[in-house]
Amino acid sequence: LNPERLTWCYRFGRERYFAGGAINNGGLALAWLRGALYSELPEDRGFEQLFGDAARAEPSELICLPYFTGERTPHWDAGLRASFFGLGEHHGRADLARAGLEGVAFSLADVFGLLGPGAQGVQLSGGVTRNPFWAQLLTDTLGVETEQNSVADASAIGAALVAQIALGWHTFGSAAAAVADEARPTLTPDAARHAWLSRKRARARRLLAATRGLE
């Protein structure tokens, strides 16, 4: 559906299609940050400290391009690599943690921006729903209200429901109802934070364009 073919479109039934994008460096980037910055802590404790430090860090101009393993949507470039820009001696690991989370949020916003006017609602699922700061940062970056879907293993459950639809056990409507939360907390973006993050994301995109292809 994207004129530059930057997104994908899967067959999702006889008359339905599933358009979207995917990034390499979401959980993988966070795992790298946890290992690099909090290696002295057990894994779960390290992630807890990472999110806590990021929440306490002051917003800064430090930018992370989180392309540790290349990137899919929208760049489709296996040769991209990660970097931090604007690093100074006054920055600590909390600043790196926050910049890393912002970088991942920027990548997701890049995908969201390609989906066009049809992308009206946003549901957050998985680990992001378990950390209020991370969920709010993503909401502020996207600039739209988000619903938190607490369904565990959402991708696996979705695959099972698609199979059940194919077998005639569910319709699309009944499958959606089967996993609907009774109450989905809604987060509202902060206008000032969204504007600031949008400017920072634009700088990140300019930095990527300027450095892409450098030996």
Steps between C-alpha positions, in 0.01 A plus 500: 500500500799731545596653162871449575441141618643575843233299683372146453152370428398143590196302394281474808194319378302484179430872488727639770860616500736590781724799426782611724869504571751343734820614667803292596609711792223513758550245773841418352619858546371506858677171569826650372459806722424280800807284438734790427389732779380266776705184456567483875130435567286192432303538177161587653657740748706655221192579293326642807798726566522603133138617491527663840814691405351607166190633676713704741736639233440854383406537132814581303627547146676161510379294203518125450467340158418148623589300188706227663405240236409709199135594462186398321212748469546763366872481412539139380875519549689214666815712514369765741672511839424666831656817633461773761529868404566787735665295773681713758688436821199611701290213364463178696333169440157642589533744210605217268205291618252781432651578159481131411131479591432816301685352202281189504190719533616704199535181296145396587378849412671468161292188432179657633547803276505281189164337567303806399155619609376143543715464813259663741530302821805371682512208739811428703565139596783299647769630733432868430172473693686399816700823526307827532792721394572297187132492400462877553821576310374302203161672522664843512720412202209379284285794604178297515301330773603141564316211659691251713407143416615273781439174308806283558691364199288706262681384185460130583133545591442695180656221292277243672189710435589543132523120476160468670351752255635290211338192653168680537508496879504881521405803295725803506254672732470214747878449501551863598239469772666187635812688602347837585591630844210608718677831548795628301677793664539789258801728494484854362805668345637814656501770232822671614692172531370387160620821336845469661534133409387572143777756460752258645379221272544730200861565607555126534377445145731772370793341684420164349480648150835679550685193626338225292749326279811633676784247513 
